Amino acid sequence: MTFGHQGILERTHDLGLLGEKRLSERRWGWWLRAMKLRLHQFLSKTGHFSSKQAVKEAVWAGEVTVNGSVVKDIAFQFKVSKKEVAYKGQVLRLPSEDRTFLLNKPTGVICSRLNPQERSLGKRSVFELFRDHVTPSEYERLVTVGRLDEDTSGLLLVTTSGGMVHRIASPEMHVAKVYRVTTAAPVAEEQRSRLAGGLDIELEVNGEVELYRTRPAEVSMVDPCITSLTLSEGKKRQVRRMFAALGHEVVALERTAIGGLQLAAYELETGEFIDMSGVDVEGVVLQG
């Protein structure tokens, strides 16, 4: 185990069958990494350069290194899986080599890049937790699979794969998310029925407040003040708005599962994450 940025602990787990890849999606990337490529071919496939001419000029200018040594021969051949290629010190990877992390998100961080105003207010971005664990190029590509608001903790996927974001977080997919909701006062049986059947909440749409009827949900009680709520949709601050519609104050909110992906299975403390790169995360989520 290694300690990363701000005491964040990155663990490696034996993921067993979870490590199986979907061959149909990864065969092309695996084939490229297993074979030899010429340097100009590799650089062109990274998507980092605007044209083949830009690739050649970078190599001829001595701005490209292979395992730390400058290479000026664009036809230089190497095995992608055995060599590290960098441009001006920045390690380059093939696009198929996405990075994915499962984070037990702490409260007090937001799921977006910080703008100047947020920086001036001392806000923290969830992406900062990964700065020391990915390359600069990967860091710029990181996105969250859906969002949790600043005051919500729990399961959050962070990835460089835009396709994963679409396939899991798209509203059309109706992937179930489970939340542990702690309220200041006990939730009555009649209120649980309203949560399960759907209720009207206020949403802001284009600057105007509109009523929205929530989809049916699964509801169970952990104790009178702790509700387990499963939703197949994700409007902004929806859980808090649903409980507010019942007159309840939410004092703590944690996401515990996304589809078949269960936070408890990974035994992560708040703020800890594990590298899920190479794991069929989408398969685990969608099997739930």
DAZI-V59126 format. One record per pair of residues at least 24 apart in sequence whose ideal C-beta (glycine too) atoms are under 10 Angstrom apart, sorted by sequence separation. I is the first residue (numbers start at 0). J is the second residue. If there is no record, write none. Layout:
BEGIN
I J
I J
END
This chain:
BEGIN
39 63
41 65
62 86
63 87
64 88
104 128
125 149
133 157
144 168
145 169
153 177
154 178
194 218
195 219
213 237
228 252
230 254
258 282
259 283
260 284
38 63
62 87
143 168
153 178
191 216
193 218
213 238
216 241
258 283
259 284
260 285
62 88
64 90
102 128
123 149
133 159
142 168
153 179
192 218
211 237
224 250
225 251
229 255
257 283
258 284
259 285
260 286
261 287
38 65
60 87
102 129
112 139
122 149
151 178
152 179
191 218
213 240
224 251
229 256
257 284
258 285
259 286
260 287
58 86
63 91
100 128
129 157
190 218
191 219
213 241
227 255
256 284
257 285
258 286
259 287
57 86
100 129
112 141
128 157
145 174
147 176
191 220
211 240
227 256
258 287
57 87
112 142
125 155
144 174
257 287
42 73
98 129
111 142
126 157
145 176
147 178
213 244
256 287
38 70
54 86
100 132
110 142
111 143
125 157
186 218
188 220
194 226
202 234
203 235
38 71
39 72
40 73
100 133
110 143
195 228
202 235
203 236
38 72
39 73
40 74
41 75
98 132
109 143
110 144
186 220
194 228
195 229
200 234
202 236
210 244
37 72
38 73
39 74
41 76
44 79
98 133
110 145
111 146
185 220
191 226
202 237
37 73
38 74
39 75
40 76
41 77
98 134
110 146
186 222
187 223
190 226
194 230
200 236
37 74
38 75
109 146
110 147
185 222
186 223
191 228
200 237
37 75
38 76
41 79
48 86
109 147
110 148
178 216
180 218
185 223
186 224
200 238
202 240
36 75
37 76
38 77
40 79
45 84
47 86
98 137
104 143
108 147
109 148
110 149
184 223
185 224
186 225
200 239
201 240
36 76
37 77
97 137
98 138
109 149
177 217
181 221
184 224
185 225
186 226
200 240
35 76
36 77
41 82
45 86
96 137
100 141
102 143
106 147
108 149
109 150
110 151
173 214
175 216
180 221
181 222
182 223
183 224
185 226
199 240
200 241
34 76
35 77
36 78
42 84
47 89
92 134
98 140
99 141
104 146
106 148
107 149
175 217
177 219
179 221
182 224
198 240
199 241
200 242
201 243
35 78
36 79
41 84
48 91
90 133
91 134
97 140
98 141
101 144
104 147
106 149
107 150
181 224
182 225
198 241
200 243
201 244
34 78
35 79
38 82
42 86
47 91
90 134
92 136
106 150
108 152
180 224
181 225
182 226
194 238
197 241
200 244
33 78
34 79
35 80
46 91
47 92
89 134
90 135
91 136
92 137
99 144
102 147
104 149
106 151
107 152
110 155
180 225
181 226
199 244
32 78
33 79
34 80
35 81
36 82
38 84
45 91
46 92
89 135
90 136
94 140
105 151
106 152
179 225
180 226
198 244
32 79
33 80
35 82
44 91
45 92
46 93
47 94
88 135
89 136
90 137
104 151
105 152
106 153
108 155
110 157
179 226
180 227
194 241
198 245
31 79
32 80
36 84
44 92
45 93
46 94
89 137
104 152
105 153
178 226
179 227
180 228
193 241
194 242
31 80
32 81
42 91
44 93
45 94
85 134
103 152
104 153
178 227
179 228
41 91
44 94
86 136
103 153
104 154
105 155
177 227
178 228
194 244
28 79
29 80
41 92
44 95
45 96
85 136
102 153
103 154
104 155
177 228
178 229
193 244
194 245
41 93
102 154
103 155
176 228
177 229
178 230
190 242
193 245
101 154
102 155
104 157
176 229
177 230
194 247
101 155
102 156
175 229
176 230
190 244
191 245
100 155
101 156
102 157
175 230
176 231
190 245
100 156
101 157
174 230
175 231
176 232
186 242
189 245
190 246
36 93
99 156
100 157
101 158
173 230
174 231
175 232
176 233
190 247
99 157
100 158
173 231
174 232
180 238
187 245
98 157
99 158
100 159
172 231
173 232
174 233
178 237
180 239
183 242
186 245
32 92
98 158
99 159
173 233
178 238
182 242
187 247
32 93
97 158
98 159
99 160
170 231
176 237
180 241
186 247
31 93
97 159
98 160
170 232
176 238
180 242
184 246
185 247
31 94
32 95
96 159
97 160
170 233
178 241
182 245
184 247
28 92
31 95
32 96
97 161
99 163
170 234
182 246
183 247
184 248
28 93
30 95
31 96
94 159
95 160
97 162
168 233
182 247
183 248
27 93
28 94
29 95
94 160
97 163
182 248
183 249
184 250
27 94
28 95
92 159
180 247
181 248
182 249
183 250
27 95
28 96
181 249
182 250
183 251
26 95
28 97
180 249
181 250
182 251
25 95
180 250
181 251
182 252
24 95
25 96
178 249
180 251
181 252
25 97
179 251
180 252
181 253
179 252
180 253
178 252
179 253
178 253
179 254
177 253
178 254
179 255
177 254
178 255
179 256
176 254
177 255
178 256
176 255
177 256
176 256
177 257
175 256
176 257
177 258
175 257
176 258
174 257
175 258
177 260
179 262
174 258
175 259
176 260
177 261
151 236
174 259
177 262
147 233
150 236
172 258
174 260
146 233
148 235
151 238
145 233
148 236
151 239
12 101
47 136
146 235
150 239
168 257
46 136
148 238
167 257
9 100
45 136
148 239
167 258
167 260
7 102
7 105
151 249
150 249
152 251
153 252
154 253
155 254
150 250
151 251
152 252
153 253
154 254
150 251
151 252
152 253
153 254
154 255
156 257
150 252
151 253
152 254
153 255
154 256
155 257
151 254
152 255
153 256
154 257
148 252
153 257
156 260
147 252
147 253
154 260
147 254
154 261
155 262
174 281
154 262
145 254
153 262
154 263
175 284
152 262
174 284
177 287
154 265
174 285
176 287
145 257
172 284
175 287
144 257
154 267
167 280
172 285
174 287
153 267
167 281
157 272
166 281
153 269
156 272
160 276
152 269
155 272
158 275
159 276
163 280
167 284
5 123
152 270
157 275
158 276
163 281
166 284
167 285
9 128
156 275
162 281
166 285
7 127
9 129
160 280
7 128
160 281
163 284
5 127
7 129
9 131
158 280
4 127
5 128
7 130
9 132
4 128
7 131
156 280
3 128
4 129
5 130
7 132
156 281
3 129
4 130
5 131
3 130
4 131
3 131
4 132
156 284
2 131
3 132
1 131
1 132
144 280
144 281
24 162
137 276
132 272
144 284
133 274
128 270
132 274
128 271
129 272
133 276
128 272
106 251
129 274
106 252
106 253
125 272
104 253
103 253
104 254
103 254
101 257
104 262
101 260
103 262
102 262
101 262
103 265
108 270
101 264
103 266
104 267
105 268
106 269
107 270
101 265
103 267
105 269
106 270
102 267
103 268
104 269
105 270
101 267
103 269
104 270
105 271
102 269
103 270
102 270
103 271
104 272
102 271
103 272
101 271
102 272
103 273
101 272
102 273
100 272
101 273
100 273
101 274
102 275
99 273
100 274
101 275
99 274
100 275
98 274
99 275
100 276
98 275
99 276
101 278
98 276
99 277
97 276
98 277
99 278
101 280
96 276
97 277
100 280
96 277
99 280
99 281
101 283
97 280
17 259
17 260
17 264
14 264
14 265
12 264
25 277
12 265
12 266
25 279
10 265
12 267
24 279
10 266
10 267
18 275
20 277
24 281
10 268
17 275
19 277
20 278
21 279
24 282
8 267
14 273
18 277
19 278
20 279
8 268
17 277
18 278
19 279
21 281
7 268
10 271
12 273
14 275
17 278
18 279
21 282
8 270
9 271
10 272
11 273
12 274
16 278
17 279
20 282
7 270
8 271
9 272
10 273
11 274
12 275
14 277
16 279
17 280
19 282
6 270
7 271
8 272
9 273
10 274
14 278
19 283
5 270
6 271
7 272
8 273
9 274
14 279
17 282
12 278
17 283
16 283
3 271
3 272
14 283
0 271
END
